[in-house]
Amino acid sequence: MNSIKFGTDGWRAVIADDFTFGNLKVLSQAVADFLKKSSKGEKIKVAVGFDSRFLSKEFAQAVSSVLCGNNIKVILSQDSVPTPIVSFYTKYKNCDLGIMITASHNPYRFNGFKIKTPQGGSAGVDITRGVEKLLFTTKVKLMPKDESVKKGLLTISDLSPDYIKFIKNYVNLSLIKKLKLKVLVDLMYGSGNSYIERVLSPSKIKFSYLHKEFNPSFGGIHPEPTEENIKGLIKEMKKGKFDLGVVLDGDGDRIACVLKGGRYVNAQLLLPLLAVHLARNRRLSGAIVKTVVGSNIIDLVSLSLNRICFETPVGFKYISRLFAEEDILIGGEEAGGIGVKNYIPERDATMATVLFLEMLAFLKKTPLELIREFEKRFGRWHYSRTSIPVSRVSKDSLNRLKIPKYLLGKKVIRVNKLDGIKVIADSAWLMFRASGTEPIVRVYAEAKSKIAAQKLVVQGKRLLHNL
């Protein structure tokens, strides 16, 4: 039975269960066949990177051996890197595809396989379904590393120099370097490394790190930048020694922040903040994109800027597509991914962090001052989320969900089924969606108070258990 299926962003599976060297080689052969089918006889070039998960480097080497065995030129990263570096390299070095070995924010027992388009975005179904159709149709061809290098098919290289140089040129470095901040970065044992510091070096900003060491078990947590997963960073920020805390997920493409005093700030607030900065301070054109689980504050900011606000299903590949089709200023998802104009059509935590620091420097405000003034104008929204294992709630059973007529005493005014089921009542909403990357059903909610948002999640869980 074929266990290789692409979800919201790539194929992810449990290591040594479905994510094996055998399956990975079969998938790599399908990718090679897909590329050869569409290459028109031209020389094919693929960038391959990997994160800091267990066996990621060895998996990446296995992918490379198959691609080289099919006479495809491979540029393999010499070290673990954030996913955005592979996306960037793929676009700006004119590669036919990029491949990243990562399971992003999934638990440590998972690994994964992401495909990046020649434009640097997340592969859409036109690519992933095309690859899936070719699985197990051709015998796997392999070429040993030494032979691949000798034939000029395999190059092992540092993929980061041009990436760092690009971001340095994208932002106002001289302005940012004037900031006198102490920043604590939580890398969650991932591949985010010190790229933020390298982009800004030398500067007056002093960087310190949490969980920078190699630990493929991620300290027993999910390497996802949610409030419950970063208790160590929040504890340190409560001490008041740092001005800003930044957390990157396992493969460095998602971001969240913690303010002095310990307040957690997710991408639901960072996205509209950066939209204001790019539109007003940098005077860039373009629409704003959010997913169906994006905060109401994004709509309010879009209206204030007189910008169109697109809404997509969950998954950055939908946002990537809009970057290619429309004039997009900024786009992002609730889980922490933010992408910006004139870059790659992909999320990048390093770029988002540097732009946030640029905004602080431009406005000459502390992170606390900036957030307080922003919320004074647009209000404070509270977001909550939980997950239910599919063993208890099947994905198909969502179609039988009884839609409530009221949320917290407020009449339901609209139901959105763009991706899952979103129930909207006045200034609050509740949503149910089966994850495309994990065997879970997610329950999301947003309201004007933290208690109200939590109550909505409880109501959502109750509705699911009644299926």
C-alpha positions as CSV (number, residue, x, y, z in Angstrom):
1,M,0.0,0.0,0.0
2,N,1.4,3.5,-1.0
3,S,2.0,5.5,2.2
4,I,3.5,8.5,0.4
5,K,0.9,11.3,0.3
6,F,1.5,15.0,0.1
7,G,-0.4,17.1,2.6
8,T,-0.7,20.8,3.2
9,D,3.0,21.3,2.9
10,G,5.0,18.3,1.8
11,W,5.0,14.6,2.8
12,R,5.5,14.0,6.5
13,A,5.6,10.6,8.3
14,V,7.0,8.9,11.3
15,I,10.7,8.0,11.0
16,A,11.3,4.2,10.6
17,D,7.6,3.7,10.1
18,D,6.6,5.2,6.7
19,F,9.5,7.7,6.5
20,T,12.2,5.2,5.6
21,F,15.2,5.3,3.2
22,G,13.4,3.0,0.9
23,N,10.3,5.2,0.6
24,L,12.4,8.3,0.3
25,K,14.3,6.8,-2.6
26,V,11.1,5.9,-4.3
27,L,9.8,9.4,-3.9
28,S,13.1,10.9,-5.1
29,Q,12.9,8.7,-8.2
30,A,9.3,9.9,-8.9
31,V,10.6,13.5,-8.6
32,A,13.4,12.7,-11.0
33,D,10.9,11.2,-13.5
34,F,8.6,14.2,-13.1
35,L,11.5,16.6,-13.8
36,K,12.8,14.6,-16.8
37,K,9.2,14.6,-18.3
38,S,9.1,18.4,-18.3
39,S,12.7,19.3,-18.9
40,K,12.6,19.1,-22.8
41,G,16.1,17.7,-22.8
42,E,17.6,20.6,-20.8
43,K,20.1,20.0,-18.0
44,I,18.2,19.8,-14.7
45,K,19.4,21.4,-11.4
46,V,18.0,20.8,-7.9
47,A,18.9,22.3,-4.6
48,V,18.7,20.0,-1.6
49,G,18.7,21.0,2.1
50,F,17.9,19.5,5.4
51,D,17.1,20.6,9.0
52,S,18.4,19.4,12.4
53,R,16.1,16.4,12.8
54,F,17.3,12.8,13.4
55,L,18.9,11.5,10.2
56,S,17.9,14.5,8.1
57,K,21.4,14.9,6.7
58,E,21.5,11.2,5.8
59,F,18.1,11.4,4.2
60,A,19.2,14.4,2.1
61,Q,22.2,12.5,1.0
62,A,19.9,9.6,-0.1
63,V,17.8,12.0,-2.1
64,S,20.9,13.4,-3.8
65,S,22.1,9.9,-4.7
66,V,18.9,9.2,-6.5
67,L,18.8,12.5,-8.4
68,C,22.4,12.1,-9.4
69,G,21.7,8.6,-10.5
70,N,19.2,10.1,-12.9
71,N,21.8,12.5,-14.3
72,I,20.3,15.5,-12.4
73,K,22.7,18.1,-11.0
74,V,22.4,18.5,-7.3
75,I,23.6,21.3,-5.0
76,L,23.5,19.8,-1.5
77,S,23.7,22.0,1.6
78,Q,26.8,21.3,3.7
79,D,25.0,22.0,6.9
80,S,21.4,22.0,8.3
81,V,19.6,25.2,7.1
82,P,16.2,26.9,7.5
83,T,13.8,26.0,4.8
84,P,13.7,29.6,3.4
85,I,17.4,29.3,2.5
86,V,16.6,26.4,0.2
87,S,13.6,28.3,-1.2
88,F,15.8,31.4,-1.8
89,Y,18.6,29.3,-3.4
90,T,16.2,27.6,-5.7
91,K,14.8,30.8,-7.0
92,Y,18.0,32.9,-7.3
93,K,20.2,30.2,-8.6
94,N,17.7,29.2,-11.3
95,C,17.1,25.6,-10.0
96,D,14.3,23.5,-11.5
97,L,13.1,22.5,-8.0
98,G,14.2,22.7,-4.4
99,I,13.9,19.8,-1.9
100,M,14.0,20.3,1.8
101,I,14.2,17.4,4.3
102,T,12.1,18.6,7.2
103,A,8.9,18.0,9.1
104,S,8.8,21.6,10.1
105,H,6.9,21.9,13.5
106,N,5.9,18.3,13.8
107,P,7.0,16.2,16.8
108,Y,10.6,14.8,16.8
109,R,9.5,11.3,15.6
110,F,8.5,12.8,12.2
111,N,10.5,13.8,9.2
112,G,9.3,15.1,5.9
113,F,10.0,16.1,2.3
114,K,9.1,19.5,1.0
115,I,9.2,20.5,-2.7
116,K,10.0,24.1,-3.6
117,T,9.1,25.6,-7.0
118,P,11.6,27.4,-9.3
119,Q,10.1,30.6,-8.0
120,G,10.9,29.5,-4.4
121,G,7.4,28.9,-3.3
122,S,5.6,25.8,-1.9
123,A,4.8,23.3,-4.5
124,G,1.1,23.2,-5.5
125,V,-1.0,20.2,-6.4
126,D,0.1,20.5,-10.0
127,I,3.5,19.3,-8.9
128,T,2.7,17.1,-5.9
129,R,0.0,15.1,-7.8
130,G,2.2,14.8,-10.8
131,V,4.9,13.3,-8.6
132,E,2.5,11.0,-6.8
133,K,1.3,9.5,-10.1
134,L,4.9,8.5,-10.8
135,L,5.5,6.7,-7.5
136,F,6.7,3.1,-7.9
137,T,6.5,3.3,-11.7
138,T,10.3,3.3,-12.3
139,K,13.2,1.4,-10.8
140,V,15.2,3.5,-8.4
141,K,18.5,4.6,-9.9
142,L,21.4,5.4,-7.5
143,M,24.9,6.9,-7.9
144,P,27.4,6.8,-5.0
145,K,28.6,10.1,-3.6
146,D,32.2,9.9,-4.9
147,E,31.1,9.1,-8.4
148,S,28.5,11.9,-8.3
149,V,31.2,14.4,-7.3
150,K,33.7,13.1,-9.9
151,K,31.1,13.4,-12.7
152,G,30.2,17.0,-11.6
153,L,26.7,16.0,-10.7
154,L,27.0,16.7,-7.0
155,T,28.2,19.9,-5.4
156,I,28.2,20.2,-1.6
157,S,28.0,23.9,-0.7
158,D,27.1,26.6,1.8
159,L,23.7,27.8,0.5
160,S,23.5,30.8,2.9
161,P,25.9,33.7,1.6
162,D,23.6,35.1,-1.1
163,Y,20.6,34.7,1.2
164,I,22.2,36.8,3.9
165,K,23.4,39.3,1.4
166,F,19.9,39.7,-0.1
167,I,18.2,40.4,3.3
168,K,21.0,42.9,4.2
169,N,20.1,44.8,1.0
170,Y,16.3,44.4,1.5
171,V,16.2,46.2,4.8
172,N,17.6,49.5,6.0
173,L,20.6,48.1,7.8
174,S,22.1,51.5,8.9
175,L,18.8,52.3,10.6
176,I,18.4,49.0,12.4
177,K,22.0,49.0,13.6
178,K,21.3,52.1,15.7
179,L,18.9,50.1,17.9
180,K,20.3,49.3,21.3
181,L,18.3,46.2,22.1
182,K,18.9,43.0,23.9
183,V,17.2,40.2,22.0
184,L,16.8,36.6,23.2
185,V,16.3,34.1,20.4
186,D,14.7,30.7,21.1
187,L,15.7,28.3,18.2
188,M,13.7,25.4,19.6
189,Y,16.7,23.1,18.8
190,G,16.0,23.7,15.1
191,S,17.9,24.9,12.1
192,G,17.3,28.6,12.5
193,N,20.8,29.1,13.9
194,S,22.2,32.6,14.1
195,Y,21.1,34.0,10.7
196,I,19.3,37.0,12.2
197,E,22.5,38.0,14.0
198,R,24.6,37.3,10.8
199,V,22.3,39.6,8.7
200,L,22.6,42.5,11.2
201,S,26.3,42.0,12.1
202,P,27.9,44.3,13.2
203,S,25.3,46.2,15.1
204,K,24.5,47.5,18.6
205,I,21.9,44.8,19.1
206,K,23.0,42.1,21.5
207,F,21.8,38.6,20.8
208,S,21.5,35.7,23.2
209,Y,20.1,32.2,22.5
210,L,18.0,29.4,24.0
211,H,18.0,25.8,22.8
212,K,20.7,26.4,20.2
213,E,22.4,23.1,20.7
214,F,21.8,19.9,18.7
215,N,18.9,17.9,20.1
216,P,16.9,15.9,17.6
217,S,14.3,15.1,20.2
218,F,13.6,18.9,20.6
219,G,13.7,18.6,24.3
220,G,10.4,16.6,24.2
221,I,8.3,19.4,22.8
222,H,6.9,20.2,19.4
223,P,9.2,22.7,17.7
224,E,6.2,25.0,16.9
225,P,6.3,28.6,18.2
226,T,3.1,28.4,20.3
227,E,2.8,29.8,23.8
228,E,2.7,26.4,25.5
229,N,5.9,25.3,23.8
230,I,8.1,28.2,24.8
231,K,7.8,28.4,28.5
232,G,11.5,28.8,28.9
233,L,11.6,31.9,26.7
234,I,8.6,33.4,28.5
235,K,10.2,32.7,31.9
236,E,13.4,34.5,30.8
237,M,11.5,37.5,29.4
238,K,9.6,37.9,32.6
239,K,12.9,38.6,34.3
240,G,13.1,41.9,32.3
241,K,16.7,41.5,31.2
242,F,15.8,41.4,27.5
243,D,13.8,43.9,25.3
244,L,12.5,41.3,22.9
245,G,12.2,37.5,22.7
246,V,12.0,35.8,19.3
247,V,11.2,32.2,18.6
248,L,11.7,30.3,15.4
249,D,10.2,26.9,14.6
250,G,12.1,23.7,13.8
251,D,13.0,24.7,10.2
252,G,13.2,28.5,10.7
253,D,10.2,29.6,8.6
254,R,7.7,30.4,11.4
255,I,8.0,33.1,14.0
256,A,6.4,34.4,17.3
257,C,7.7,37.0,19.8
258,V,7.6,37.5,23.5
259,L,7.7,41.0,25.0
260,K,9.5,42.2,28.1
261,G,7.4,41.0,31.0
262,G,6.5,37.7,29.3
263,R,3.6,38.6,27.0
264,Y,3.4,36.2,24.0
265,V,2.8,37.7,20.5
266,N,2.0,35.4,17.6
267,A,1.9,36.0,13.9
268,Q,-1.8,37.0,14.1
269,L,-0.5,40.4,15.4
270,L,2.9,40.4,13.8
271,L,1.4,40.1,10.3
272,P,-0.8,43.3,10.5
273,L,2.0,45.2,12.2
274,L,4.4,44.4,9.4
275,A,1.6,45.3,6.9
276,V,1.4,48.8,8.3
277,H,5.2,49.1,8.2
278,L,5.5,48.0,4.6
279,A,2.6,50.1,3.4
280,R,3.1,53.3,5.4
281,N,6.8,53.5,6.3
282,R,8.2,51.8,3.2
283,R,5.3,52.9,0.9
284,L,5.0,49.6,-0.9
285,S,1.9,48.7,-2.9
286,G,0.0,45.5,-2.8
287,A,-2.8,43.5,-1.1
288,I,-2.7,41.6,2.1
289,V,-3.3,37.8,2.4
290,K,-4.5,35.8,5.3
291,T,-5.8,32.2,5.7
292,V,-9.3,31.4,6.8
293,V,-8.1,31.1,10.4
294,G,-6.5,34.5,10.3
295,S,-7.3,37.1,12.9
296,N,-10.1,39.7,12.4
297,I,-7.4,42.4,13.1
298,I,-5.9,41.7,9.7
299,D,-9.2,42.7,8.1
300,L,-9.3,45.9,10.1
301,V,-5.8,46.8,9.2
302,S,-6.4,46.1,5.6
303,L,-9.4,48.5,5.6
304,S,-7.4,51.2,7.4
305,L,-4.7,50.9,4.7
306,N,-7.3,50.8,1.9
307,R,-5.9,47.4,0.7
308,I,-7.6,44.3,-0.6
309,C,-7.5,41.4,1.9
310,F,-7.5,38.0,0.2
311,E,-8.5,34.9,2.3
312,T,-7.2,31.5,1.4
313,P,-7.4,27.9,2.7
314,V,-4.8,26.9,5.3
315,G,-1.4,26.2,3.8
316,F,1.2,28.6,2.5
317,K,1.1,27.1,-1.0
318,Y,-2.1,29.1,-1.5
319,I,-0.5,32.3,-0.4
320,S,2.5,31.5,-2.6
321,R,0.2,31.2,-5.6
322,L,-1.3,34.6,-4.9
323,F,2.2,36.1,-4.8
324,A,2.7,34.9,-8.3
325,E,-0.7,36.0,-9.6
326,E,-1.4,39.3,-7.8
327,D,0.4,42.3,-6.4
328,I,0.8,41.1,-2.8
329,L,2.4,43.2,-0.1
330,I,2.4,40.6,2.6
331,G,0.8,37.3,3.3
332,G,0.7,35.0,6.3
333,E,-0.8,32.2,8.3
334,E,-1.9,31.8,11.9
335,A,0.9,29.2,12.6
336,G,3.6,31.9,12.3
337,G,4.5,31.9,8.6
338,I,4.9,35.4,7.0
339,G,6.0,36.2,3.4
340,V,6.7,39.7,1.9
341,K,6.8,41.4,-1.4
342,N,9.9,41.5,-3.7
343,Y,11.4,38.4,-2.1
344,I,10.5,34.7,-2.3
345,P,6.8,33.8,-2.3
346,E,7.4,31.9,1.0
347,R,7.4,32.4,4.7
348,D,10.7,33.3,6.5
349,A,11.1,33.9,10.2
350,T,14.5,35.6,9.7
351,M,13.2,38.1,7.2
352,A,10.1,38.8,9.4
353,T,12.3,39.4,12.5
354,V,14.6,41.8,10.7
355,L,11.6,43.7,9.3
356,F,10.1,44.0,12.8
357,L,13.3,45.4,14.1
358,E,13.4,47.8,11.1
359,M,9.9,49.0,12.1
360,L,11.0,49.6,15.7
361,A,14.0,51.6,14.4
362,F,11.8,53.6,12.0
363,L,9.3,54.6,14.6
364,K,11.8,54.9,17.4
365,K,9.7,52.8,19.8
366,T,10.2,49.8,22.1
367,P,8.4,46.6,21.2
368,L,6.0,47.2,24.2
369,E,5.2,50.8,23.1
370,L,4.6,49.6,19.5
371,I,2.2,46.9,20.5
372,R,0.3,49.1,23.0
373,E,-0.2,51.9,20.5
374,F,-1.3,49.4,17.8
375,E,-3.9,47.7,20.0
376,K,-5.1,51.1,21.2
377,R,-6.2,51.8,17.7
378,F,-7.3,48.4,16.4
379,G,-8.3,46.7,19.7
380,R,-6.9,43.6,21.3
381,W,-8.0,40.2,19.9
382,H,-7.4,36.9,21.7
383,Y,-6.8,33.7,19.8
384,S,-6.9,30.1,21.1
385,R,-6.3,26.7,19.5
386,T,-6.3,23.1,20.4
387,S,-6.0,19.7,18.6
388,I,-8.1,16.5,18.8
389,P,-6.5,13.2,17.7
390,V,-8.2,11.7,14.6
391,S,-8.6,8.4,16.5
392,R,-11.4,10.2,18.4
393,V,-12.7,12.4,15.6
394,S,-12.5,11.3,12.0
395,K,-11.9,13.8,9.3
396,D,-15.0,12.8,7.4
397,S,-17.1,13.1,10.5
398,L,-16.7,16.9,10.4
399,N,-19.4,17.0,7.7
400,R,-21.8,15.7,10.3
401,L,-21.0,18.5,12.8
402,K,-24.1,20.2,14.2
403,I,-23.6,23.9,13.5
404,P,-24.4,25.9,16.7
405,K,-26.9,28.8,16.4
406,Y,-25.1,30.8,19.1
407,L,-21.5,31.4,20.2
408,L,-21.2,32.7,23.7
409,G,-24.8,34.0,23.6
410,K,-24.3,35.8,20.3
411,K,-26.3,34.7,17.2
412,V,-24.3,33.0,14.5
413,I,-24.4,35.2,11.4
414,R,-22.3,33.3,8.9
415,V,-20.7,29.9,8.2
416,N,-17.6,29.7,6.1
417,K,-16.6,26.3,4.5
418,L,-13.6,27.5,2.5
419,D,-11.4,25.1,4.4
420,G,-13.1,23.2,7.3
421,I,-16.0,24.8,9.1
422,K,-15.8,28.3,10.4
423,V,-18.8,29.6,12.5
424,I,-18.9,33.4,12.8
425,A,-20.9,35.4,15.4
426,D,-20.5,39.2,15.7
427,S,-16.8,39.7,16.8
428,A,-16.1,36.1,17.7
429,W,-15.6,32.9,15.6
430,L,-15.0,29.2,16.1
431,M,-13.5,26.9,13.5
432,F,-12.9,23.2,12.9
433,R,-10.4,21.8,10.4
434,A,-8.6,18.5,9.8
435,S,-4.9,19.0,9.6
436,G,-3.1,18.3,6.4
437,T,0.2,17.5,8.1
438,E,-0.7,15.7,11.3
439,P,-3.4,13.1,12.2
440,I,-5.4,15.6,14.2
441,V,-8.5,17.9,13.9
442,R,-7.8,21.5,15.0
443,V,-10.2,23.7,16.8
444,Y,-9.6,27.5,16.5
445,A,-11.3,30.4,18.1
446,E,-11.0,34.2,18.4
447,A,-12.8,36.7,20.6
448,K,-12.3,40.0,22.3
449,S,-11.2,38.4,25.6
450,K,-8.9,35.5,26.4
451,I,-11.5,33.8,28.6
452,A,-14.1,34.1,25.8
453,A,-11.7,32.6,23.3
454,Q,-10.9,29.7,25.6
455,K,-14.6,29.1,26.3
456,L,-15.2,28.9,22.5
457,V,-12.5,26.2,22.2
458,V,-14.2,24.3,25.0
459,Q,-17.6,24.6,23.2
460,G,-15.8,23.4,20.0
461,K,-14.4,20.3,21.7
462,R,-17.8,19.5,23.1
463,L,-19.4,19.7,19.7
464,L,-16.7,17.3,18.3
465,H,-17.2,14.8,21.1
466,N,-20.9,14.8,20.4
467,L,-20.3,13.5,16.8
